[in-house]
Amino acid sequence: MSVQPSAALAERIAARLAVPVDPAVAGFARALADNAGAVAVVFYGSNLRTGSLDGVLDFYCLLPGTQESAIWPRVSYHERAHDGLILRAKVATLTLATFDRAAAGELTDTTIWARFVQPSALIWAADNTARNAVIAAIASAAATAARLAAALGPVSGTADDYWRALFRATYQAEFRVEKPGRENDILSVNAGHFAGLLPLALDAAGIPPGQHGGILTPRLLPAERARILGWWKRRRRLGKPLNLLRLVKASTTFEGAARYAAWKIERHTGMAVTVTPFRERFPLLAAPQVLWDLSQHRRRQRGS
């Protein structure tokens, strides 16, 4: 179910993607791009909103070409020194061509368009061609998400009513657990991003928004609504199995998994984990010993 973003939507998305980021984040992105031979790097997640360098930075590294692994993206963990600090990043890598098709709703994936209708920043691109392609893909993601929001939401309502319906549905389709009301958190902390976005995205999706003040009444014919819901039913059915396959793949191919897990354990429990060559190469085999050490660490903490 491909959509063609309008010029107005693309212009808005371009402005949002150009939001400034910390030079340390931009430098990290450029290093990732150089290492992977990427054409663009997109930054997203809570660190984009807060500007914090703490925690884990989230990047999508987009490659040239069309060749893709059967189960994408490839996920990796990276560290980079900056002014006496260690910056940490989780990186999803796939081709720009796959990213574009997923954003347009042409693939069975349920994550790309739902994720990138939310705030992101294009912090490095090889040239204007790559930059324009990313802008078009993310604008397409907004239009794809808006079309489903119109089909899932009420006959009339506020923009937030439609976005809530969309995010509730997509969270339920993924193999993860989100606390109730997570969709409200997304909308409240990103209010500026979502303000006025839905009418533009609906228009780009070929659906007149029917806006009167703060109320929208998307003009969606019954046959078109049924077609969209059929499109969504197929993706919802495959959402959890696909996400499970990705988790299984990541458990065996997540580059830097041992360092990432060690950092997470120390951050949340205070127990330092030594990353030996064996643990770096075989993180799953090393996990039982780490879990045993963690149980003893917690026992000592309770006894102190």
C-alpha positions in Angstrom: 0.0 0.0 0.0 2.4 2.7 -1.2 1.7 6.4 -0.7 3.1 9.4 -2.3 4.1 12.2 0.1 3.0 15.7 -0.8 5.4 18.6 -1.2 3.9 20.3 2.0 4.5 17.1 4.1 8.0 16.6 2.7 8.8 20.2 3.5 7.7 19.8 7.1 9.5 16.5 7.5 12.7 18.1 6.1 12.5 20.9 8.7 12.0 18.4 11.5 14.9 16.1 10.3 17.2 19.1 10.3 16.9 19.7 14.0 20.4 20.4 15.5 22.1 17.7 17.6 25.1 17.6 19.9 28.3 17.7 17.9 29.4 14.5 19.7 26.3 12.7 18.3 27.0 14.0 14.8 30.6 12.9 15.1 29.5 9.4 16.3 27.1 9.2 13.3 29.9 10.1 10.8 32.2 7.5 12.2 29.5 4.9 12.0 28.7 5.9 8.4 32.4 5.7 7.4 32.8 2.3 9.0 29.7 0.9 7.3 29.9 2.6 4.0 26.5 4.2 4.6 24.7 6.8 2.6 22.8 8.3 5.6 22.5 8.0 9.4 19.2 8.8 11.2 19.1 9.5 15.0 15.9 8.8 17.0 14.8 8.0 20.5 14.6 9.7 23.9 18.2 11.1 23.6 17.1 13.1 20.6 14.4 14.8 22.6 16.4 15.4 25.8 19.8 16.1 24.2 21.4 13.8 26.8 24.6 11.8 26.0 23.8 9.4 28.8 22.4 6.0 28.2 22.3 4.5 24.7 22.0 6.5 21.5 19.8 5.0 18.8 20.8 5.2 15.2 19.6 3.8 11.9 22.5 3.3 9.4 21.3 3.2 5.8 23.4 1.6 3.2 23.5 1.9 -0.6 22.3 -0.9 -2.9 19.3 -3.2 -2.6 20.8 -6.5 -1.3 19.4 -7.2 2.1 19.5 -10.1 4.6 16.4 -12.2 4.9 15.8 -10.9 8.4 16.7 -7.2 8.7 18.0 -5.0 10.2 21.4 -6.1 11.5 21.8 -4.7 15.1 25.1 -3.8 16.7 26.5 -2.0 19.7 29.3 0.6 19.6 31.2 2.7 22.0 33.1 5.9 21.4 35.3 8.1 23.6 34.3 11.8 23.9 35.8 14.3 26.3 36.5 11.7 29.0 33.1 10.1 28.5 32.2 6.8 26.8 29.3 7.3 24.4 27.2 4.2 23.7 25.0 3.5 20.7 22.7 0.8 19.4 22.7 0.7 15.6 20.2 -0.8 13.2 21.7 -1.3 9.7 19.8 -1.9 6.5 19.7 -0.5 3.0 18.0 2.8 2.2 16.0 1.0 -0.4 14.5 -1.4 2.2 13.9 1.5 4.6 12.0 3.3 1.8 9.8 0.3 0.9 9.1 -0.4 4.6 8.2 3.2 5.2 5.8 3.1 2.3 4.0 0.1 3.8 5.1 -2.2 0.9 6.6 -4.8 3.2 5.2 -6.9 6.1 7.2 -4.9 8.6 5.2 -2.9 11.2 8.1 -1.0 12.8 9.6 1.4 10.4 6.6 3.6 9.6 5.2 3.5 13.2 8.7 4.5 14.5 9.5 7.2 12.0 6.2 9.0 12.2 7.7 9.9 15.6 10.6 12.4 15.8 14.0 11.7 14.2 17.0 13.6 12.9 18.9 13.1 9.7 22.3 13.9 11.1 24.5 12.7 8.2 24.0 12.1 4.5 26.5 11.4 1.8 24.9 13.9 -0.6 21.7 15.7 -1.5 20.4 12.6 -3.4 20.6 10.5 -0.2 19.3 13.3 1.9 16.2 13.8 -0.3 15.6 10.0 -0.4 15.6 9.8 3.4 13.2 12.9 3.6 10.9 11.2 1.1 10.9 7.9 3.0 10.1 9.4 6.3 7.4 11.6 4.8 6.0 8.4 3.3 6.2 6.8 6.8 4.0 9.6 8.1 1.5 9.2 5.3 1.4 5.4 5.8 0.8 5.8 9.5 -1.9 8.4 9.0 -3.8 6.2 6.6 -4.0 3.4 9.2 -4.8 5.9 11.9 -7.8 7.1 9.9 -9.0 3.5 9.4 -8.6 2.5 13.1 -9.7 5.8 14.7 -13.2 7.3 15.3 -15.4 8.8 12.6 -14.5 12.2 14.1 -12.0 13.2 16.7 -8.9 15.1 17.6 -5.6 14.3 16.0 -4.5 12.7 19.3 -7.5 10.3 19.1 -6.3 8.9 15.8 -2.6 8.7 16.9 -3.6 6.9 20.1 -5.5 4.3 18.0 -2.5 3.9 15.8 0.1 3.4 18.5 -2.1 1.1 20.6 -2.6 -1.2 17.5 1.1 -1.2 16.5 2.3 -1.9 20.1 -0.1 -4.9 20.3 1.3 -6.2 17.0 4.9 -6.2 18.1 6.7 -8.8 20.3 7.2 -6.6 23.2 5.4 -5.3 26.3 4.6 -1.6 26.7 3.1 -0.2 29.9 -0.6 0.9 29.5 -0.8 4.4 28.2 2.5 4.4 26.4 0.8 6.1 23.5 -0.1 9.0 25.7 3.5 9.4 26.8 4.6 9.6 23.1 2.1 12.3 22.3 2.7 14.4 25.4 6.5 14.5 25.2 6.4 15.1 21.4 3.5 17.5 21.3 5.3 20.0 19.1 6.2 17.3 16.6 2.7 16.0 16.2 0.9 19.4 16.2 -0.6 19.8 12.8 1.1 16.7 11.3 -2.0 14.5 10.9 -3.9 16.7 8.4 -0.8 17.0 6.2 -0.1 13.3 6.3 -3.8 12.4 5.6 -3.8 14.7 2.6 -0.6 13.1 1.3 -2.2 9.7 1.8 -5.1 10.8 -0.4 -7.6 11.1 2.4 -9.2 14.6 2.9 -8.8 15.4 6.6 -12.1 17.2 7.0 -10.7 19.5 9.6 -13.0 21.9 11.5 -11.1 23.6 14.2 -9.5 20.9 16.4 -11.8 18.2 15.1 -11.0 15.9 12.1 -13.4 13.8 10.1 -11.3 11.9 7.6 -13.3 11.3 4.4 -12.7 7.6 4.1 -15.1 5.5 2.0 -16.2 2.2 3.5 -14.5 0.2 0.7 -11.2 2.1 1.2 -11.4 1.6 5.0 -11.9 -2.1 4.5 -8.9 -2.3 2.1 -6.7 -0.5 4.7 -7.9 -2.7 7.5 -7.2 -5.8 5.4 -3.7 -4.5 4.7 -3.2 -4.0 8.5 -4.7 -7.4 9.4 -2.0 -9.2 7.3 0.7 -7.2 9.0 -0.7 -7.6 12.5 -0.9 -11.3 12.1 2.8 -11.5 11.1 4.0 -8.8 13.5 4.8 -10.9 16.5 6.4 -13.8 14.6 8.6 -11.3 12.6 9.6 -9.5 15.8 10.4 -12.8 17.4 12.6 -13.9 14.5 14.4 -10.6 14.7 15.0 -11.1 18.5 16.4 -14.6 17.9 18.6 -13.3 15.1 19.9 -10.4 17.3 20.7 -12.8 20.1 23.3 -14.6 17.9 24.4 -11.7 15.6 24.2 -8.6 17.8 27.7 -7.3 17.5 29.1 -6.1 20.8 26.3 -7.9 22.7 28.6 -8.8 25.6 29.8 -5.2 26.1 26.2 -3.9 25.8 24.9 -6.4 28.4 27.8 -5.7 30.8 27.2 -2.0 30.7 23.4 -2.5 31.2 24.0 -4.8 34.2 26.5 -2.4 35.9 24.2 0.5 35.2 21.2 -1.1 36.8 22.7 -3.3 39.5 26.1 -1.8 40.3 27.9 -5.1 39.6 30.8 -4.8 37.2 31.1 -7.5 34.6 34.4 -8.3 33.0 34.1 -8.8 29.3 36.6 -11.6 28.5 37.4 -12.7 25.0 35.2 -15.8 25.6 32.3 -13.7 26.7 32.7 -11.4 23.8 32.7 -14.2 21.3 30.0 -16.5 23.0 27.7 -14.2 25.0 24.9 -16.8 25.2 27.3 -19.5 26.6 28.7 -17.0 29.1 25.2 -15.9 30.3 24.7 -18.6 33.0 27.9 -17.6 34.9 27.0 -13.9 34.7 23.5 -14.6 36.0 24.9 -16.7 38.8 27.4 -13.9 39.7 24.5 -11.4 39.6 22.4 -13.5 42.0 25.3 -13.7 44.4 25.8 -9.9 44.1 22.2 -9.2 44.9 22.3 -11.7 47.9 25.3 -9.8 49.3 23.5 -6.5 48.8 20.4 -7.8 50.7 22.6 -9.1 53.5 24.6 -5.8 54.0 
